[in-house]
Amino acid sequence: MAGTPPSTKRMKTKVVRSGGKIEGWFSGELEQINKFLLETSWKTINTPKLVSFIWMKQQNLSTVRSLLKEQRLKKFLELTRNIYPDLVKVFHTNLQFSGDSLVSHVKGVDMVITNDVWTAVAGLKFSGIRINRGHLGVIEDFNKIQFYKSCLKDSNSKVRNFLVGGLKLDERLIAFIVPWIITPRGSNHSTLSKEDLLMIYCIMNKVKINWIHTIKEHMQKATRLSNFHYPYAILISKLLHYFEVDVEGELAEIIKPSSEINNGPLRKMGFTKIGGRWVSKDGDHAGPSGINDEDEVVEPVATDYVGPSTDVGGERITSMTSFERLMLNRMGSLAEQQNNLYEMCQNRFQQFDQNFQGLDARFGNLDEQIEVIQNHISDL
């Protein structure tokens, strides 16, 4: 019973990839064909994500929406189209860095990605500060611990790891977008790196980042590290379209509804909608999105009795005792851990599935590889 569906899916992939396509992908370059078959075809492609600015407007997430528009990220974050997983891997296999440009070669088409191409396809400009692992001292007054604590709903919490679970709404949503879309990785989305924190700091404080540089550095990292997932499947598929690469007959995958950031992920993060505004489920209503700097924020005080009710968006919310707040915080933490476990299992199963597809591609195209090698030998 368990064996039939996977077998059908793998057979479909095998049929799509056969018929001399690999040689066509690489224009007969034997060295790159071997690199693809032995190395890069095995690598996993990151699950694509996108976020709609219309959705953010509808959900009164005005602060995050404004901050991301300030960074000129709107077009990039909203990119969507069918993706071509095989050609995405071909693009990464042939990827080179030439000065300020990226260069790749797919199906006989030379793709020279200049700053003008970045602007046309993703709406990005080559300007702003450069952030990468070797260049993190660009903000002199940045202190990752102090900044992280300022993002927490409870700024008095002890900092052991830079977990996303306790962040306020605006910071939590941006902390979701950074490791899922801007610099996507295959796992560990629940813990922020120093680069993540610095990007969030710059976004929150309207410090312009050179996102072209950031994306190119991330691509280079994915190319260099064998265990790093391939990022930017939607962006690369857009680039294939821009350079008019023939995708007729290629394996195509549609963007699933689960790839779009919407109300569902916000609820999983521990927020609920009350009176048209998103607030934290744990009872801390001190910092919903869109709050002004001049608004007075009153931290809730723990008590041993049930206090008076307060109004949030026209609804009555009863103050909680310290024990109730403790239990809700623990439940929220447990929910976050379960969500992280679900994401880890989902990514692992996706990796298994893609590895099986890679095995099918290798076995299905073994004769083709032998024929290509024989042809090259006969030409010597």
C-alpha positions as CSV (number, residue, x, y, z in Angstrom):
1,M,0.0,0.0,0.0
2,A,2.8,2.4,0.9
3,G,4.8,1.5,-2.2
4,T,2.5,2.4,-5.0
5,P,2.2,6.2,-4.9
6,P,6.0,6.8,-4.6
7,S,6.7,4.4,-7.4
8,T,4.2,6.3,-9.7
9,K,5.8,9.6,-8.8
10,R,9.3,8.4,-9.4
11,M,8.4,6.8,-12.8
12,K,6.9,10.1,-13.9
13,T,10.1,12.0,-13.0
14,K,12.1,9.3,-14.8
15,V,10.1,9.8,-18.0
16,V,10.4,13.5,-17.9
17,R,14.2,13.5,-17.5
18,S,15.0,10.9,-20.1
19,G,15.5,11.3,-23.8
20,G,18.9,13.1,-24.0
21,K,17.9,16.1,-21.9
22,I,21.0,16.2,-19.7
23,E,23.3,16.7,-22.6
24,G,21.0,19.5,-23.9
25,W,20.9,21.2,-20.4
26,F,24.7,21.5,-20.5
27,S,25.3,21.9,-24.3
28,G,27.3,18.7,-24.3
29,E,29.9,19.9,-21.8
30,L,31.1,16.6,-20.3
31,E,32.8,18.0,-17.2
32,Q,29.6,19.8,-16.1
33,I,27.5,16.8,-17.0
34,N,29.6,14.6,-14.7
35,K,29.5,17.3,-12.0
36,F,25.8,17.4,-12.2
37,L,25.3,13.6,-12.1
38,L,27.8,12.9,-9.4
39,E,27.4,16.0,-7.2
40,T,24.8,18.7,-7.7
41,S,21.8,16.6,-8.8
42,W,21.7,15.2,-5.3
43,K,21.2,18.6,-3.6
44,T,17.9,19.7,-2.3
45,I,16.1,22.8,-3.4
46,N,14.8,25.0,-0.6
47,T,11.0,25.1,-0.3
48,P,10.0,28.4,-2.0
49,K,8.1,31.0,0.1
50,L,6.5,34.4,-0.8
51,V,4.5,37.1,1.0
52,S,1.8,39.4,-0.4
53,F,1.9,43.1,0.5
54,I,-1.9,43.2,-0.2
55,W,-2.3,40.5,2.5
56,M,-0.2,42.6,4.9
57,K,-2.4,45.6,4.2
58,Q,-5.6,43.6,4.8
59,Q,-4.2,42.3,8.1
60,N,-3.2,45.7,9.4
61,L,0.4,44.7,9.4
62,S,1.3,48.3,8.3
63,T,4.6,48.6,10.1
64,V,6.2,45.5,8.6
65,R,4.8,46.4,5.2
66,S,6.2,49.9,5.3
67,L,9.6,48.7,6.6
68,L,9.9,46.1,3.8
69,K,8.9,48.6,1.1
70,E,11.5,51.0,2.5
71,Q,14.1,48.3,1.7
72,R,12.7,48.0,-1.9
73,L,11.9,44.3,-1.3
74,K,8.3,44.3,-2.4
75,K,8.8,42.9,-5.9
76,F,11.4,40.3,-4.7
77,L,9.2,39.0,-1.8
78,E,6.1,38.7,-4.1
79,L,7.9,36.8,-6.9
80,T,5.8,33.8,-8.0
81,R,5.6,31.5,-11.0
82,N,6.1,27.8,-11.9
83,I,9.5,26.6,-10.9
84,Y,11.8,24.2,-12.9
85,P,13.7,22.2,-10.4
86,D,16.0,20.5,-12.9
87,L,17.0,23.7,-14.6
88,V,17.4,25.4,-11.2
89,K,20.1,22.8,-10.4
90,V,21.6,23.2,-13.8
91,F,21.8,27.0,-13.2
92,H,23.6,26.4,-9.9
93,T,25.9,23.8,-11.4
94,N,27.1,26.3,-14.0
95,L,27.1,29.3,-11.7
96,Q,30.2,31.6,-11.7
97,F,31.0,35.0,-10.3
98,S,32.5,37.5,-12.7
99,G,33.1,40.9,-11.1
100,D,29.8,42.4,-10.0
101,S,27.8,40.0,-12.2
102,L,26.6,36.4,-11.9
103,V,27.1,34.2,-15.0
104,S,25.5,30.9,-15.7
105,H,24.7,28.8,-18.8
106,V,21.5,26.8,-19.3
107,K,20.4,25.0,-22.5
108,G,22.8,26.9,-24.7
109,V,21.8,30.3,-23.3
110,D,24.4,32.5,-21.6
111,M,22.9,34.2,-18.6
112,V,24.9,37.3,-17.5
113,I,23.0,38.8,-14.5
114,T,24.0,42.4,-14.2
115,N,22.7,45.0,-11.8
116,D,20.2,46.1,-14.5
117,V,18.8,42.5,-14.7
118,W,18.4,42.4,-10.9
119,T,16.3,45.5,-11.1
120,A,14.2,44.3,-14.0
121,V,13.5,40.9,-12.5
122,A,13.4,41.5,-8.8
123,G,13.2,45.3,-8.4
124,L,16.5,45.4,-6.5
125,K,19.2,48.1,-6.6
126,F,22.9,47.7,-6.1
127,S,23.1,50.1,-3.2
128,G,23.2,50.0,0.6
129,I,25.5,48.4,3.2
130,R,26.9,44.9,2.6
131,I,26.2,42.2,5.1
132,N,27.9,38.8,5.1
133,R,29.7,36.6,7.7
134,G,33.0,38.3,7.1
135,H,31.5,41.8,7.1
136,L,29.3,42.2,10.2
137,G,30.9,45.3,11.7
138,V,29.1,47.7,9.4
139,I,26.8,49.0,12.2
140,E,29.0,50.2,15.0
141,D,26.4,50.4,17.7
142,F,24.9,47.0,17.0
143,N,24.8,44.6,20.0
144,K,23.1,41.4,19.1
145,I,22.1,40.5,22.7
146,Q,20.7,44.0,23.5
147,F,18.9,44.1,20.2
148,Y,17.5,40.6,20.6
149,K,16.2,41.5,24.1
150,S,14.5,44.6,22.7
151,C,12.6,42.4,20.2
152,L,11.2,40.1,22.9
153,K,7.8,40.4,24.4
154,D,9.4,40.0,27.8
155,S,12.7,42.0,27.6
156,N,13.7,40.6,31.0
157,S,14.0,37.0,29.7
158,K,17.3,35.3,30.0
159,V,19.0,34.9,26.6
160,R,20.5,31.4,26.0
161,N,19.8,31.0,22.3
162,F,18.4,33.5,19.8
163,L,15.1,31.8,19.4
164,V,12.2,33.3,17.5
165,G,9.4,32.1,19.8
166,G,9.3,35.0,22.2
167,L,9.5,37.9,19.7
168,K,7.0,40.6,19.3
169,L,4.7,40.6,16.3
170,D,6.6,42.8,13.8
171,E,10.0,41.4,14.7
172,R,8.6,37.8,14.6
173,L,7.2,38.3,11.1
174,I,10.4,39.8,9.8
175,A,12.4,37.0,11.5
176,F,10.2,34.6,9.5
177,I,10.8,36.3,6.2
178,V,14.6,36.6,6.5
179,P,15.6,32.9,6.8
180,W,12.7,31.6,4.6
181,I,12.8,34.1,1.6
182,I,15.7,36.6,1.8
183,T,18.5,34.2,2.8
184,P,16.7,30.8,2.8
185,R,18.1,27.8,4.5
186,G,17.0,24.2,4.8
187,S,16.5,23.9,8.5
188,N,16.9,25.6,11.9
189,H,14.5,28.5,11.1
190,S,13.7,28.8,14.8
191,T,17.1,30.1,15.8
192,L,18.5,33.4,14.5
193,S,22.1,33.8,13.4
194,K,24.1,37.0,13.9
195,E,23.5,37.8,10.2
196,D,19.8,37.3,10.7
197,L,19.7,39.6,13.7
198,L,21.7,42.3,11.8
199,M,19.4,42.2,8.9
200,I,16.4,42.4,11.2
201,Y,18.0,45.3,13.0
202,C,18.7,47.2,9.7
203,I,15.1,46.6,8.5
204,M,13.6,47.8,11.8
205,N,15.8,50.8,11.8
206,K,15.5,51.7,8.1
207,V,19.2,51.1,7.3
208,K,19.3,50.3,3.6
209,I,20.9,46.9,2.8
210,N,22.5,45.9,-0.5
211,W,20.2,43.0,-1.1
212,I,21.8,42.1,-4.5
213,H,25.1,41.6,-2.7
214,T,23.4,39.5,0.1
215,I,21.6,37.2,-2.4
216,K,24.8,36.7,-4.5
217,E,26.8,35.8,-1.4
218,H,24.1,33.4,-0.4
219,M,24.1,31.8,-3.8
220,Q,27.9,31.4,-3.6
221,K,27.5,29.7,-0.2
222,A,25.0,27.3,-1.6
223,T,27.4,26.5,-4.5
224,R,30.4,26.1,-2.3
225,L,28.9,23.9,0.5
226,S,27.8,20.4,-0.5
227,N,25.3,20.1,2.3
228,F,23.7,23.5,1.7
229,H,20.3,23.6,-0.1
230,Y,19.9,25.4,-3.3
231,P,18.0,28.7,-2.7
232,Y,15.9,31.1,-4.8
233,A,14.0,28.6,-7.0
234,I,11.4,31.2,-8.0
235,L,13.9,33.9,-8.7
236,I,16.0,31.6,-10.9
237,S,12.9,30.4,-12.8
238,K,12.1,34.1,-13.4
239,L,15.6,34.6,-14.7
240,L,15.2,31.6,-17.1
241,H,12.1,33.3,-18.4
242,Y,13.9,36.7,-18.7
243,F,16.7,35.2,-20.7
244,E,14.2,33.3,-22.8
245,V,15.5,29.8,-22.0
246,D,13.3,27.2,-23.6
247,V,11.4,25.4,-20.9
248,E,9.1,23.4,-23.2
249,G,8.8,19.8,-21.9
250,E,10.8,20.5,-18.7
251,L,9.7,19.3,-15.3
252,A,7.6,22.1,-13.8
253,E,6.2,22.6,-10.3
254,I,3.5,25.0,-9.3
255,I,3.8,27.1,-6.2
256,K,1.6,25.5,-3.5
257,P,-0.7,27.6,-1.3
258,S,1.3,26.5,1.7
259,S,4.3,28.5,0.3
260,E,2.5,31.8,0.8
261,I,2.9,33.5,4.2
262,N,-0.6,34.2,5.5
263,N,-2.8,33.9,8.6
264,G,-1.9,30.3,9.1
265,P,1.8,30.8,9.9
266,L,0.9,33.8,12.1
267,R,-1.3,31.6,14.2
268,K,1.4,29.0,14.5
269,M,3.7,31.7,15.7
270,G,1.4,32.2,18.7
271,F,-0.7,35.2,17.5
272,T,-4.4,35.6,17.2
273,K,-6.7,38.2,15.6
274,I,-8.8,40.3,17.9
275,G,-10.9,43.2,16.7
276,G,-9.1,43.3,13.4
277,R,-5.6,43.3,14.9
278,W,-3.1,40.6,15.5
279,V,-2.0,40.1,19.2
280,S,-0.1,37.6,21.2
281,K,-2.0,34.6,22.5
282,D,-0.1,34.6,25.8
283,G,-1.9,37.7,27.0
284,D,0.8,40.3,26.2
285,H,-1.0,42.8,24.1
286,A,1.6,45.5,24.6
287,G,3.0,45.7,21.1
288,P,0.7,44.9,18.2
289,S,1.9,45.7,14.7
290,G,1.4,49.3,13.7
291,I,1.9,50.8,17.1
292,N,3.4,54.3,17.1
293,D,6.6,55.2,19.0
294,E,4.7,57.8,20.9
295,D,2.0,55.4,22.1
296,E,2.3,54.5,25.7
297,V,3.0,50.8,26.3
298,V,1.9,49.5,29.7
299,E,3.4,46.1,30.6
300,P,0.9,43.7,32.3
301,V,1.6,43.2,36.0
302,A,1.5,39.6,37.4
303,T,-1.1,39.3,40.2
304,D,-2.6,36.5,42.3
305,Y,-6.2,37.5,41.5
306,V,-8.3,38.1,38.4
307,G,-8.2,41.8,37.7
308,P,-10.6,44.0,35.8
309,S,-11.3,43.5,32.1
310,T,-9.6,45.6,29.4
311,D,-10.7,46.5,25.9
312,V,-8.7,45.4,22.8
313,G,-10.3,46.2,19.5
314,G,-13.8,46.4,21.1
315,E,-13.6,43.0,22.8
316,R,-13.4,42.3,26.5
317,I,-10.3,40.5,27.7
318,T,-9.9,39.4,31.3
319,S,-6.6,39.9,33.0
320,M,-4.8,36.7,33.9
321,T,-3.2,35.5,37.1
322,S,0.5,34.9,37.2
323,F,-0.1,31.1,37.2
324,E,-2.4,31.3,34.1
325,R,0.2,33.5,32.3
326,L,2.9,30.9,33.2
327,M,0.9,28.0,31.9
328,L,0.0,29.9,28.7
329,N,3.7,30.8,28.1
330,R,4.6,27.1,28.6
331,M,1.9,26.0,26.2
332,G,3.1,28.6,23.7
333,S,6.6,27.3,24.0
334,L,5.5,23.8,23.5
335,A,3.5,24.8,20.4
336,E,6.6,26.5,19.0
337,Q,8.7,23.4,19.6
338,Q,6.0,21.2,17.9
339,N,5.9,23.5,15.0
340,N,9.7,23.4,14.7
341,L,9.6,19.6,14.8
342,Y,7.0,19.6,12.1
343,E,9.1,21.8,9.9
344,M,12.1,19.6,10.5
345,C,10.2,16.4,9.6
346,Q,8.7,18.1,6.6
347,N,12.1,19.2,5.3
348,R,13.5,15.8,6.0
349,F,10.8,14.0,4.0
350,Q,11.2,16.5,1.2
351,Q,14.9,15.7,1.1
352,F,14.2,11.9,1.1
353,D,11.8,12.4,-1.8
354,Q,14.2,14.5,-3.8
355,N,17.0,12.0,-3.1
356,F,14.8,9.2,-4.5
357,Q,14.1,11.4,-7.6
358,G,17.8,11.9,-7.9
359,L,18.4,8.2,-7.8
360,D,15.8,7.6,-10.5
361,A,17.4,10.3,-12.7
362,R,20.8,8.7,-12.3
363,F,19.6,5.2,-13.1
364,G,17.3,6.4,-15.8
365,N,20.1,8.3,-17.6
366,L,23.0,5.9,-17.0
367,D,22.8,4.7,-20.6
368,E,22.7,8.3,-21.8
369,Q,25.8,9.2,-19.9
370,I,27.7,6.1,-21.2
371,E,26.7,7.1,-24.8
372,V,27.9,10.7,-24.3
373,I,31.2,9.5,-23.0
374,Q,31.6,7.0,-25.9
375,N,30.8,9.8,-28.4
376,H,33.5,12.0,-26.9
377,I,36.0,9.2,-26.9
378,S,35.2,8.4,-30.5
379,D,35.8,12.0,-31.4
380,L,39.3,12.0,-29.9
